[in-house]
Amino acid sequence: MRSRILLGLALAAALAVPAWAAEIRTIAMSGHGEIRTTPDMAQVTAGVTTMAATAAQAMSANASRMKGVFAALQKLGVPEKNIQTANFFVSPQYSNGDNNAPRRLTGYQVNNDVNVRLEDVGKLGSALDALVAAGANQINGVSFSIQNSTPLLARARTDAVADARAKAETYAKAAGLTLGPIQSISEAGGESPPRPMYRMQAMAEVATRIAPGEQSVSADVSVVWEIH
């Protein structure tokens, strides 16, 4: 008997609450935050390409010039952990056959490239000059990055949430509503990838000027608020 009374009271309470009262109305808005700063680290890919009649001769010439490249990097104070072989190959070279004549082996080419990470972007220009002076005849790319982007990302996230809130408040006010508690936050985005600078085969014997420009750290969020 007591259980029947409790069940009846529960049903009566449920029927007394309108169906729409259980629904939570929400508004979703995206926000973007971006912090721009001068990059403080650079990476350059440099190396040596040599050609000779035999593979052994081409490799010997390449090894001799690469020895100078490594010596130049050591003199610049670049630690070994910041130098990594990026590419090495030996390839036969052939003449272009004329009048349907078969191609003829003319020699061998050896390429040896290293990735060099410079933790002081201000040394990039002098490093490029030193590499070329030491024998590097391939500068295959330069990129910039930020060593510690964590504080910048935290600021970008704060700005992204503030941006989303400002938009949501504008829409809510226009509709005669107010924002309630946040229901969810999701994020996408982050530091922009390293920006390549240029590619060149050889460099003139002049001081190389480098312009690192700016790099951005960004955050994009989607925030859902309850509205009243």
ZITA-V727896 format. One record per pair of residues at least 12 apart in sequence whose ideal C-beta (glycine too) atoms are under 7 Angstrom apart, sorted by the first residue. I is the first residue (numbers start at 1). J is the second residue. D is the distance in whole Angstrom. If there is no record, write none. Layout:
I|J|D, I|J|D
//
This chain:
24|226|6, 25|227|5, 26|183|6, 26|224|5, 26|225|6, 26|226|6, 26|227|6, 27|168|6, 27|171|6, 27|172|6, 27|225|5, 27|227|5, 28|222|6, 28|224|5, 29|164|5, 29|167|5, 29|168|4, 29|223|6, 30|164|6, 30|220|7, 30|221|7, 30|222|5, 31|160|4, 31|161|6, 31|163|4, 31|164|3, 31|167|7, 31|221|5, 31|223|7, 32|160|6, 32|163|6, 32|218|7, 32|220|5, 33|156|4, 33|157|6, 33|158|7, 33|159|3, 33|160|3, 33|163|6, 33|218|7, 33|219|5, 34|156|6, 34|216|5, 34|218|4, 35|152|5, 35|155|5, 35|156|5, 35|216|7, 35|217|5, 36|214|5, 36|216|5, 37|146|7, 37|152|6, 37|214|7, 37|215|7, 38|212|6, 38|214|6, 39|121|6, 39|144|4, 39|145|6, 39|146|5, 39|212|5, 39|215|5, 40|121|5, 40|146|6, 40|147|6, 41|117|7, 41|118|7, 41|119|6, 41|121|6, 41|145|5, 41|146|7, 41|147|5, 42|118|5, 42|121|5, 42|124|5, 42|142|6, 42|144|5, 43|115|6, 43|116|7, 43|117|5, 43|143|5, 43|194|7, 44|116|5, 44|124|7, 44|127|7, 44|128|7, 44|139|7, 44|142|5, 45|86|6, 45|113|6, 45|115|5, 45|140|4, 45|141|5, 46|69|7, 46|113|7, 46|114|6, 46|116|6, 46|131|5, 46|136|5, 46|138|6, 46|139|5, 47|87|7, 47|111|6, 47|112|5, 47|113|3, 47|114|6, 47|136|6, 47|138|5, 48|62|5, 48|65|4, 48|66|5, 48|69|7, 48|112|5, 48|135|6, 48|136|6, 48|137|6, 48|138|7, 49|109|7, 49|111|5, 49|137|6, 49|138|5, 50|62|4, 50|65|7, 50|110|5, 51|93|7, 51|107|6, 51|108|7, 51|109|5, 52|107|6, 52|108|6, 53|107|5, 54|108|6, 55|90|5, 55|108|4, 58|90|7, 58|108|5, 58|109|6, 58|110|4, 59|90|7, 59|110|5, 62|110|4, 62|112|5, 65|135|4, 66|112|5, 68|134|4, 68|135|4, 69|131|6, 69|134|5, 69|135|6, 69|136|5, 71|134|7, 72|130|5, 72|131|6, 72|134|4, 73|116|6, 76|123|7, 76|127|6, 76|130|6, 78|116|6, 78|118|7, 82|116|6, 82|117|4, 83|114|6, 83|116|6, 84|114|6, 84|115|5, 85|114|6, 86|113|5, 86|114|6, 86|115|5, 87|111|6, 87|113|4, 88|111|7, 88|112|5, 89|111|6, 90|108|6, 90|110|5, 91|108|7, 91|109|5, 92|105|6, 92|108|6, 93|106|5, 93|107|5, 93|108|6, 93|109|5, 94|106|6, 113|138|6, 113|140|6, 119|147|7, 121|144|7, 121|212|5, 124|210|5, 125|207|7, 125|208|4, 125|209|6, 125|210|5, 128|203|7, 128|208|5, 129|207|6, 129|208|5, 132|203|5, 137|202|6, 138|201|7, 139|200|5, 139|203|7, 140|199|6, 141|196|5, 141|199|6, 142|196|7, 142|197|4, 142|198|6, 143|194|4, 143|195|6, 143|196|5, 143|197|7, 144|194|6, 144|195|6, 144|212|5, 144|215|6, 145|194|5, 146|191|7, 146|215|6, 146|217|7, 149|191|5, 149|217|5, 152|217|4, 153|190|7, 153|191|7, 153|217|5, 153|219|6, 156|217|5, 156|218|5, 156|219|4, 157|219|4, 160|219|4, 160|220|6, 160|221|4, 161|221|6, 161|223|6, 164|221|6, 164|223|4, 168|225|6, 172|227|6, 177|227|5, 177|228|6, 178|227|7, 178|228|5, 179|225|5, 179|227|6, 180|225|6, 180|226|3, 180|227|6, 180|228|5, 181|226|6, 182|223|6, 182|224|7, 182|225|6, 183|224|4, 183|225|7, 183|226|6, 184|224|5, 185|221|6, 185|223|5, 186|221|7, 186|222|5, 187|219|6, 187|220|7, 187|221|5, 188|220|5, 189|218|5, 189|219|5, 189|220|4, 191|217|5, 192|215|6, 192|216|5, 192|218|7, 195|215|6
//
